[in-house]
Amino acid sequence: MAGSRLPAHGKADDHASTKPTLHASPKDHRAWTSATALLLLVPPLAMQVTDQVNWGVFDFATAALLIGCVALAWELSLRMTCNRVRRRTIALALAASFLLLWIELAVGIIGN
């Protein structure tokens, strides 16, 4: 095509016109806050149904901190890169880290 620009690797980027931004809309913050709140509502509901779920204040604070840190890291990664492969890699790393920490805190699979 005349006048079209291709990157050095010869493939057209689907995100060439988009740039990462460090400005988030209030809608983004509401979405993350709502998702965190909904996740934190699961244990109290489970505590009403069964005696096997027994969370205290420290458990809720830890869960909120862990979920909030993952949400913040994901938000920062969205702002810093537009590359889909990098975003998927970051999402996988965050999910694996979250699950590993959650399981470790719940049952202690690493060490004693």
N, CA, C and O atoms as a GROMACS GRO file, in nm:
protein
  448
    1MET      N    1   0.083  -0.117   0.000
    1MET     CA    2   0.000   0.000   0.000
    1MET      C    3   0.088   0.124   0.000
    1MET      O    4   0.186   0.132   0.074
    2ALA      N    5   0.053   0.217  -0.081
    2ALA     CA    6   0.128   0.341  -0.087
    2ALA      C    7   0.092   0.426   0.034
    2ALA      O    8  -0.025   0.443   0.067
    3GLY      N    9   0.192   0.479   0.098
    3GLY     CA   10   0.171   0.568   0.211
    3GLY      C   11   0.150   0.500   0.344
    3GLY      O   12   0.141   0.568   0.446
    4SER      N   13   0.140   0.368   0.348
    4SER     CA   14   0.121   0.301   0.476
    4SER      C   15   0.257   0.276   0.540
    4SER      O   16   0.355   0.249   0.472
    5ARG      N   17   0.259   0.284   0.668
    5ARG     CA   18   0.383   0.263   0.742
    5ARG      C   19   0.376   0.130   0.814
    5ARG      O   20   0.277   0.100   0.881
    6LEU      N   21   0.480   0.053   0.802
    6LEU     CA   22   0.491  -0.073   0.874
    6LEU      C   23   0.610  -0.063   0.968
    6LEU      O   24   0.711  -0.001   0.935
    7PRO      N   25   0.599  -0.123   1.086
    7PRO     CA   26   0.711  -0.124   1.178
    7PRO      C   27   0.828  -0.203   1.118
    7PRO      O   28   0.814  -0.269   1.015
    8ALA      N   29   0.942  -0.196   1.185
    8ALA     CA   30   1.064  -0.261   1.136
    8ALA      C   31   1.045  -0.411   1.116
    8ALA      O   32   1.110  -0.469   1.028
    9HIS      N   33   0.959  -0.476   1.194
    9HIS     CA   34   0.940  -0.620   1.182
    9HIS      C   35   0.849  -0.657   1.066
    9HIS      O   36   0.831  -0.775   1.038
   10GLY      N   37   0.791  -0.557   0.996
   10GLY     CA   38   0.715  -0.583   0.876
   10GLY      C   39   0.568  -0.616   0.896
   10GLY      O   40   0.499  -0.645   0.799
   11LYS      N   41   0.520  -0.613   1.018
   11LYS     CA   42   0.379  -0.643   1.046
   11LYS      C   43   0.310  -0.517   1.094
   11LYS      O   44   0.369  -0.435   1.164
   12ALA      N   45   0.187  -0.503   1.057
   12ALA     CA   46   0.110  -0.388   1.103
   12ALA      C   47   0.069  -0.408   1.247
   12ALA      O   48   0.022  -0.515   1.284
   13ASP      N   49   0.087  -0.304   1.328
   13ASP     CA   50   0.043  -0.310   1.467
   13ASP      C   51  -0.103  -0.271   1.476
   13ASP      O   52  -0.145  -0.172   1.417
   14ASP      N   53  -0.180  -0.349   1.550
   14ASP     CA   54  -0.322  -0.317   1.565
   14ASP      C   55  -0.342  -0.208   1.670
   14ASP      O   56  -0.453  -0.157   1.685
   15HIS      N   57  -0.238  -0.172   1.741
   15HIS     CA   58  -0.249  -0.069   1.844
   15HIS      C   59  -0.158   0.049   1.816
   15HIS      O   60  -0.118   0.119   1.909
   16ALA      N   61  -0.125   0.072   1.692
   16ALA     CA   62  -0.030   0.176   1.657
   16ALA      C   63  -0.080   0.315   1.696
   16ALA      O   64   0.001   0.401   1.732
   17SER      N   65  -0.209   0.338   1.691
   17SER     CA   66  -0.260   0.471   1.719
   17SER      C   67  -0.291   0.491   1.867
   17SER      O   68  -0.319   0.603   1.909
   18THR      N   69  -0.287   0.387   1.947
   18THR     CA   70  -0.317   0.401   2.088
   18THR      C   71  -0.189   0.407   2.168
   18THR      O   72  -0.092   0.337   2.139
   19LYS      N   73  -0.190   0.492   2.266
   19LYS     CA   74  -0.074   0.506   2.353
   19LYS      C   75  -0.119   0.479   2.496
   19LYS      O   76  -0.232   0.510   2.533
   20PRO      N   77  -0.030   0.422   2.576
   20PRO     CA   78  -0.065   0.404   2.716
   20PRO      C   79  -0.085   0.540   2.783
   20PRO      O   80  -0.017   0.637   2.748
   21THR      N   81  -0.175   0.547   2.876
   21THR     CA   82  -0.199   0.673   2.945
   21THR      C   83  -0.191   0.651   3.096
   21THR      O   84  -0.222   0.542   3.145
   22LEU      N   85  -0.150   0.752   3.166
   22LEU     CA   86  -0.143   0.742   3.312
   22LEU      C   87  -0.265   0.803   3.379
   22LEU      O   88  -0.268   0.819   3.501
   23HIS      N   89  -0.366   0.838   3.300
   23HIS     CA   90  -0.488   0.896   3.354
   23HIS      C   91  -0.599   0.792   3.349
   23HIS      O   92  -0.629   0.737   3.243
   24ALA      N   93  -0.659   0.766   3.464
   24ALA     CA   94  -0.769   0.670   3.469
   24ALA      C   95  -0.900   0.745   3.490
   24ALA      O   96  -0.904   0.848   3.557
   25SER      N   97  -1.004   0.693   3.433
   25SER     CA   98  -1.134   0.755   3.451
   25SER      C   99  -1.194   0.708   3.584
   25SER      O  100  -1.158   0.601   3.633
   26PRO      N  101  -1.283   0.787   3.641
   26PRO     CA  102  -1.351   0.743   3.763
   26PRO      C  103  -1.426   0.613   3.744
   26PRO      O  104  -1.445   0.537   3.839
   27LYS      N  105  -1.471   0.586   3.619
   27LYS     CA  106  -1.541   0.462   3.591
   27LYS      C  107  -1.450   0.342   3.616
   27LYS      O  108  -1.495   0.239   3.666
   28ASP      N  109  -1.320   0.354   3.581
   28ASP     CA  110  -1.224   0.246   3.606
   28ASP      C  111  -1.211   0.218   3.755
   28ASP      O  112  -1.208   0.102   3.797
   29HIS      N  113  -1.202   0.325   3.833
   29HIS     CA  114  -1.187   0.307   3.978
   29HIS      C  115  -1.311   0.244   4.039
   29HIS      O  116  -1.301   0.160   4.128
   30ARG      N  117  -1.427   0.284   3.991
   30ARG     CA  118  -1.551   0.224   4.042
   30ARG      C  119  -1.558   0.076   4.007
   30ARG      O  120  -1.605  -0.005   4.088
   31ALA      N  121  -1.511   0.041   3.889
   31ALA     CA  122  -1.515  -0.100   3.848
   31ALA      C  123  -1.427  -0.185   3.939
   31ALA      O  124  -1.470  -0.291   3.985
   32TRP      N  125  -1.304  -0.140   3.963
   32TRP     CA  126  -1.214  -0.217   4.050
   32TRP      C  127  -1.266  -0.222   4.193
   32TRP      O  128  -1.259  -0.326   4.259
   33THR      N  129  -1.317  -0.110   4.242
   33THR     CA  130  -1.370  -0.107   4.378
   33THR      C  131  -1.491  -0.199   4.390
   33THR      O  132  -1.504  -0.270   4.490
   34SER      N  133  -1.578  -0.197   4.291
   34SER     CA  134  -1.696  -0.284   4.294
   34SER      C  135  -1.658  -0.431   4.288
   34SER      O  136  -1.715  -0.513   4.360
   35ALA      N  137  -1.561  -0.465   4.203
   35ALA     CA  138  -1.517  -0.604   4.193
   35ALA      C  139  -1.456  -0.651   4.324
   35ALA      O  140  -1.482  -0.763   4.367
   36THR      N  141  -1.375  -0.565   4.388
   36THR     CA  142  -1.316  -0.601   4.516
   36THR      C  143  -1.424  -0.621   4.622
   36THR      O  144  -1.419  -0.717   4.699
   37ALA      N  145  -1.520  -0.531   4.625
   37ALA     CA  146  -1.629  -0.543   4.724
   37ALA      C  147  -1.710  -0.670   4.702
   37ALA      O  148  -1.746  -0.738   4.798
   38LEU      N  149  -1.739  -0.702   4.576
   38LEU     CA  150  -1.815  -0.823   4.548
   38LEU      C  151  -1.737  -0.948   4.590
   38LEU      O  152  -1.795  -1.042   4.644
   39LEU      N  153  -1.607  -0.949   4.566
   39LEU     CA  154  -1.526  -1.064   4.609
   39LEU      C  155  -1.524  -1.076   4.761
   39LEU      O  156  -1.523  -1.187   4.815
   40LEU      N  157  -1.523  -0.963   4.830
   40LEU     CA  158  -1.520  -0.966   4.976
   40LEU      C  159  -1.656  -1.000   5.037
   40LEU      O  160  -1.664  -1.027   5.156
   41LEU      N  161  -1.762  -0.999   4.957
   41LEU     CA  162  -1.894  -1.038   5.007
   41LEU      C  163  -1.915  -1.189   5.005
   41LEU      O  164  -2.008  -1.238   5.069
   42VAL      N  165  -1.832  -1.261   4.934
   42VAL     CA  166  -1.849  -1.407   4.924
   42VAL      C  167  -1.829  -1.475   5.060
   42VAL      O  168  -1.914  -1.555   5.099
   43PRO      N  169  -1.720  -1.448   5.134
   43PRO     CA  170  -1.702  -1.516   5.263
   43PRO      C  171  -1.813  -1.491   5.365
   43PRO      O  172  -1.856  -1.587   5.429
   44PRO      N  173  -1.863  -1.367   5.384
   44PRO     CA  174  -1.972  -1.350   5.480
   44PRO      C  175  -2.098  -1.428   5.441
   44PRO      O  176  -2.168  -1.482   5.526
   45LEU      N  177  -2.124  -1.433   5.310
   45LEU     CA  178  -2.239  -1.513   5.265
   45LEU      C  179  -2.216  -1.661   5.292
   45LEU      O  180  -2.307  -1.732   5.334
   46ALA      N  181  -2.095  -1.707   5.267
   46ALA     CA  182  -2.063  -1.848   5.294
   46ALA      C  183  -2.068  -1.877   5.444
   46ALA      O  184  -2.106  -1.987   5.484
   47MET      N  185  -2.031  -1.779   5.527
   47MET     CA  186  -2.035  -1.799   5.672
   47MET      C  187  -2.178  -1.815   5.721
   47MET      O  188  -2.202  -1.876   5.825
   48GLN      N  189  -2.275  -1.760   5.647
   48GLN     CA  190  -2.416  -1.776   5.684
   48GLN      C  191  -2.468  -1.915   5.650
   48GLN      O  192  -2.563  -1.963   5.712
   49VAL      N  193  -2.405  -1.979   5.553
   49VAL     CA  194  -2.453  -2.108   5.504
   49VAL      C  195  -2.385  -2.226   5.572
   49VAL      O  196  -2.448  -2.329   5.599
   50THR      N  197  -2.254  -2.212   5.600
   50THR     CA  198  -2.179  -2.324   5.655
   50THR      C  199  -2.087  -2.279   5.768
   50THR      O  200  -2.051  -2.162   5.777
   51ASP      N  201  -2.051  -2.374   5.853
   51ASP     CA  202  -1.958  -2.344   5.963
   51ASP      C  203  -1.813  -2.362   5.921
   51ASP      O  204  -1.723  -2.332   6.000
   52GLN      N  205  -1.788  -2.410   5.800
   52GLN     CA  206  -1.652  -2.435   5.756
   52GLN      C  207  -1.580  -2.307   5.715
   52GLN      O  208  -1.457  -2.306   5.706
   53VAL      N  209  -1.651  -2.200   5.691
   53VAL     CA  210  -1.591  -2.071   5.659
   53VAL      C  211  -1.600  -1.985   5.785
   53VAL      O  212  -1.710  -1.953   5.831
   54ASN      N  213  -1.485  -1.948   5.840
   54ASN     CA  214  -1.482  -1.872   5.963
   54ASN      C  215  -1.376  -1.763   5.950
   54ASN      O  216  -1.262  -1.783   5.991
   55TRP      N  217  -1.414  -1.649   5.895
   55TRP     CA  218  -1.320  -1.540   5.874
   55TRP      C  219  -1.334  -1.438   5.986
   55TRP      O  220  -1.443  -1.413   6.036
   56GLY      N  221  -1.221  -1.380   6.022
   56GLY     CA  222  -1.218  -1.270   6.118
   56GLY      C  223  -1.183  -1.140   6.046
   56GLY      O  224  -1.172  -1.136   5.924
   57VAL      N  225  -1.167  -1.035   6.125
   57VAL     CA  226  -1.134  -0.903   6.068
   57VAL      C  227  -1.000  -0.908   5.995
   57VAL      O  228  -0.986  -0.849   5.888
   58PHE      N  229  -0.901  -0.976   6.054
   58PHE     CA  230  -0.769  -0.986   5.991
   58PHE      C  231  -0.778  -1.056   5.855
   58PHE      O  232  -0.709  -1.017   5.761
   59ASP      N  233  -0.862  -1.157   5.843
   59ASP     CA  234  -0.879  -1.228   5.716
   59ASP      C  235  -0.936  -1.136   5.608
   59ASP      O  236  -0.890  -1.137   5.494
   60PHE      N  237  -1.036  -1.055   5.646
   60PHE     CA  238  -1.094  -0.963   5.549
   60PHE      C  239  -0.995  -0.855   5.510
   60PHE      O  240  -0.988  -0.817   5.393
   61ALA      N  241  -0.919  -0.805   5.606
   61ALA     CA  242  -0.819  -0.701   5.576
   61ALA      C  243  -0.711  -0.756   5.483
   61ALA      O  244  -0.669  -0.688   5.389
   62THR      N  245  -0.667  -0.878   5.509
   62THR     CA  246  -0.566  -0.941   5.425
   62THR      C  247  -0.618  -0.964   5.284
   62THR      O  248  -0.548  -0.937   5.186
   63ALA      N  249  -0.740  -1.012   5.273
   63ALA     CA  250  -0.800  -1.036   5.142
   63ALA      C  251  -0.817  -0.905   5.066
   63ALA      O  252  -0.788  -0.899   4.946
   64ALA      N  253  -0.862  -0.801   5.132
   64ALA     CA  254  -0.880  -0.671   5.068
   64ALA      C  255  -0.746  -0.616   5.020
   64ALA      O  256  -0.737  -0.561   4.910
   65LEU      N  257  -0.643  -0.631   5.102
   65LEU     CA  258  -0.510  -0.583   5.064
   65LEU      C  259  -0.455  -0.662   4.944
   65LEU      O  260  -0.401  -0.603   4.850
   66LEU      N  261  -0.471  -0.792   4.947
   66LEU     CA  262  -0.421  -0.877   4.838
   66LEU      C  263  -0.496  -0.848   4.708
   66LEU      O  264  -0.434  -0.832   4.603
   67ILE      N  265  -0.627  -0.842   4.714
   67ILE     CA  266  -0.706  -0.814   4.594
   67ILE      C  267  -0.678  -0.672   4.544
   67ILE      O  268  -0.667  -0.649   4.423
   68GLY      N  269  -0.667  -0.578   4.635
   68GLY     CA  270  -0.638  -0.440   4.597
   68GLY      C  271  -0.501  -0.425   4.531
   68GLY      O  272  -0.487  -0.350   4.434
   69CYS      N  273  -0.402  -0.495   4.582
   69CYS     CA  274  -0.268  -0.489   4.522
   69CYS      C  275  -0.267  -0.549   4.381
   69CYS      O  276  -0.203  -0.495   4.291
   70VAL      N  277  -0.337  -0.659   4.363
   70VAL     CA  278  -0.346  -0.720   4.230
   70VAL      C  279  -0.420  -0.626   4.134
   70VAL      O  280  -0.378  -0.609   4.020
   71ALA      N  281  -0.528  -0.566   4.180
   71ALA     CA  282  -0.605  -0.473   4.096
   71ALA      C  283  -0.519  -0.351   4.059
   71ALA      O  284  -0.523  -0.305   3.945
   72LEU      N  285  -0.443  -0.300   4.154
   72LEU     CA  286  -0.356  -0.186   4.128
   72LEU      C  287  -0.246  -0.223   4.028
   72LEU      O  288  -0.217  -0.147   3.936
   73ALA      N  289  -0.185  -0.339   4.047
   73ALA     CA  290  -0.080  -0.384   3.953
   73ALA      C  291  -0.138  -0.402   3.813
   73ALA      O  292  -0.073  -0.366   3.715
   74TRP      N  293  -0.258  -0.456   3.802
   74TRP     CA  294  -0.320  -0.474   3.671
   74TRP      C  295  -0.352  -0.339   3.608
   74TRP      O  296  -0.328  -0.318   3.489
   75GLU      N  297  -0.404  -0.246   3.687
   75GLU     CA  298  -0.434  -0.113   3.637
   75GLU      C  299  -0.308  -0.044   3.585
   75GLU      O  300  -0.309   0.017   3.478
   76LEU      N  301  -0.200  -0.055   3.659
   76LEU     CA  302  -0.073   0.005   3.615
   76LEU      C  303  -0.023  -0.061   3.488
   76LEU      O  304   0.029   0.007   3.399
   77SER      N  305  -0.038  -0.192   3.478
   77SER     CA  306   0.008  -0.260   3.356
   77SER      C  307  -0.075  -0.219   3.236
   77SER      O  308  -0.021  -0.207   3.126
   78LEU      N  309  -0.204  -0.196   3.255
   78LEU     CA  310  -0.288  -0.150   3.145
   78LEU      C  311  -0.246  -0.011   3.098
   78LEU      O  312  -0.252   0.020   2.979
   79ARG      N  313  -0.203   0.070   3.191
   79ARG     CA  314  -0.162   0.206   3.157
   79ARG      C  315  -0.024   0.210   3.093
   79ARG      O  316   0.007   0.303   3.018
   80MET      N  317   0.059   0.113   3.123
   80MET     CA  318   0.198   0.121   3.077
   80MET      C  319   0.224   0.047   2.946
   80MET      O  320   0.327   0.071   2.883
   81THR      N  321   0.136  -0.040   2.903
   81THR     CA  322   0.158  -0.112   2.778
   81THR      C  323   0.027  -0.130   2.703
   81THR      O  324  -0.080  -0.149   2.763
   82CYS      N  325   0.038  -0.125   2.573
   82CYS     CA  326  -0.078  -0.154   2.486
   82CYS      C  327  -0.061  -0.288   2.417
   82CYS      O  328  -0.151  -0.334   2.346
   83ASN      N  329   0.052  -0.352   2.436
   83ASN     CA  330   0.083  -0.478   2.371
   83ASN      C  331   0.000  -0.590   2.434
   83ASN      O  332   0.007  -0.613   2.555
   84ARG      N  333  -0.079  -0.658   2.353
   84ARG     CA  334  -0.168  -0.762   2.405
   84ARG      C  335  -0.093  -0.880   2.465
   84ARG      O  336  -0.136  -0.935   2.566
   85VAL      N  337   0.018  -0.918   2.404
   85VAL     CA  338   0.095  -1.030   2.456
   85VAL      C  339   0.152  -0.996   2.594
   85VAL      O  340   0.148  -1.078   2.685
   86ARG      N  341   0.204  -0.875   2.609
   86ARG     CA  342   0.255  -0.834   2.740
   86ARG      C  343   0.144  -0.829   2.844
   86ARG      O  344   0.163  -0.871   2.958
   87ARG      N  345   0.030  -0.779   2.804
   87ARG     CA  346  -0.083  -0.772   2.898
   87ARG      C  347  -0.127  -0.912   2.942
   87ARG      O  348  -0.156  -0.934   3.060
   88ARG      N  349  -0.132  -1.004   2.848
   88ARG     CA  350  -0.170  -1.141   2.884
   88ARG      C  351  -0.066  -1.205   2.974
   88ARG      O  352  -0.100  -1.278   3.068
   89THR      N  353   0.061  -1.179   2.948
   89THR     CA  354   0.168  -1.233   3.032
   89THR      C  355   0.159  -1.176   3.172
   89THR      O  356   0.173  -1.248   3.271
   90ILE      N  357   0.136  -1.046   3.181
   90ILE     CA  358   0.122  -0.982   3.312
   90ILE      C  359  -0.001  -1.037   3.385
   90ILE      O  360   0.006  -1.063   3.505
   91ALA      N  361  -0.112  -1.054   3.314
   91ALA     CA  362  -0.233  -1.108   3.376
   91ALA      C  363  -0.209  -1.248   3.429
   91ALA      O  364  -0.253  -1.281   3.539
   92LEU      N  365  -0.139  -1.330   3.352
   92LEU     CA  366  -0.108  -1.466   3.397
   92LEU      C  367  -0.018  -1.464   3.520
   92LEU      O  368  -0.039  -1.540   3.614
   93ALA      N  369   0.082  -1.378   3.520
   93ALA     CA  370   0.172  -1.368   3.634
   93ALA      C  371   0.098  -1.318   3.759
   93ALA      O  372   0.121  -1.368   3.869
   94LEU      N  373   0.012  -1.220   3.741
   94LEU     CA  374  -0.065  -1.169   3.855
   94LEU      C  375  -0.161  -1.274   3.910
   94LEU      O  376  -0.174  -1.290   4.031
   95ALA      N  377  -0.228  -1.346   3.820
   95ALA     CA  378  -0.320  -1.451   3.865
   95ALA      C  379  -0.246  -1.562   3.938
   95ALA      O  380  -0.293  -1.609   4.042
   96ALA      N  381  -0.133  -1.604   3.885
   96ALA     CA  382  -0.054  -1.710   3.949
   96ALA      C  383  -0.003  -1.663   4.086
   96ALA      O  384  -0.008  -1.738   4.183
   97SER      N  385   0.046  -1.541   4.093
   97SER     CA  386   0.095  -1.487   4.221
   97SER      C  387  -0.018  -1.477   4.323
   97SER      O  388  -0.001  -1.513   4.439
   98PHE      N  389  -0.133  -1.427   4.278
   98PHE     CA  390  -0.248  -1.414   4.366
   98PHE      C  391  -0.289  -1.550   4.422
   98PHE      O  392  -0.307  -1.566   4.543
   99LEU      N  393  -0.303  -1.649   4.334
   99LEU     CA  394  -0.345  -1.782   4.378
   99LEU      C  395  -0.242  -1.846   4.471
   99LEU      O  396  -0.279  -1.909   4.570
  100LEU      N  397  -0.114  -1.832   4.438
  100LEU     CA  398  -0.010  -1.889   4.523
  100LEU      C  399  -0.013  -1.827   4.662
  100LEU      O  400  -0.005  -1.898   4.762
  101LEU      N  401  -0.023  -1.694   4.670
  101LEU     CA  402  -0.030  -1.628   4.800
  101LEU      C  403  -0.157  -1.666   4.876
  101LEU      O  404  -0.153  -1.690   4.997
  102TRP      N  405  -0.269  -1.671   4.805
  102TRP     CA  406  -0.396  -1.704   4.869
  102TRP      C  407  -0.392  -1.846   4.928
  102TRP      O  408  -0.433  -1.868   5.042
  103ILE      N  409  -0.342  -1.939   4.849
  103ILE     CA  410  -0.334  -2.078   4.896
  103ILE      C  411  -0.235  -2.089   5.012
  103ILE      O  412  -0.261  -2.160   5.109
  104GLU      N  413  -0.122  -2.020   5.001
  104GLU     CA  414  -0.023  -2.024   5.109
  104GLU      C  415  -0.082  -1.968   5.239
  104GLU      O  416  -0.064  -2.027   5.345
  105LEU      N  417  -0.152  -1.859   5.230
  105LEU     CA  418  -0.214  -1.801   5.350
  105LEU      C  419  -0.326  -1.889   5.405
  105LEU      O  420  -0.348  -1.892   5.526
  106ALA      N  421  -0.395  -1.961   5.318
  106ALA     CA  422  -0.506  -2.043   5.362
  106ALA      C  423  -0.460  -2.173   5.426
  106ALA      O  424  -0.506  -2.210   5.534
  107VAL      N  425  -0.368  -2.244   5.359
  107VAL     CA  426  -0.332  -2.378   5.409
  107VAL      C  427  -0.183  -2.400   5.427
  107VAL      O  428  -0.143  -2.502   5.482
  108GLY      N  429  -0.100  -2.307   5.384
  108GLY     CA  430   0.044  -2.320   5.405
  108GLY      C  431   0.107  -2.432   5.325
  108GLY      O  432   0.157  -2.528   5.382
  109ILE      N  433   0.106  -2.421   5.192
  109ILE     CA  434   0.161  -2.527   5.109
  109ILE      C  435   0.314  -2.521   5.097
  109ILE      O  436   0.377  -2.619   5.057
  110ILE      N  437   0.372  -2.406   5.132
  110ILE     CA  438   0.518  -2.389   5.122
  110ILE      C  439   0.576  -2.391   5.263
  110ILE      O  440   0.538  -2.310   5.347
  111GLY      N  441   0.665  -2.483   5.288
  111GLY     CA  442   0.732  -2.488   5.418
  111GLY      C  443   0.639  -2.527   5.531
  111GLY      O  444   0.532  -2.584   5.511
  112ASN      N  445   0.684  -2.494   5.651
  112ASN     CA  446   0.605  -2.526   5.772
  112ASN      C  447   0.540  -2.405   5.829
  112ASN      O  448   0.471  -2.413   5.930
   0.00000   0.00000   0.00000
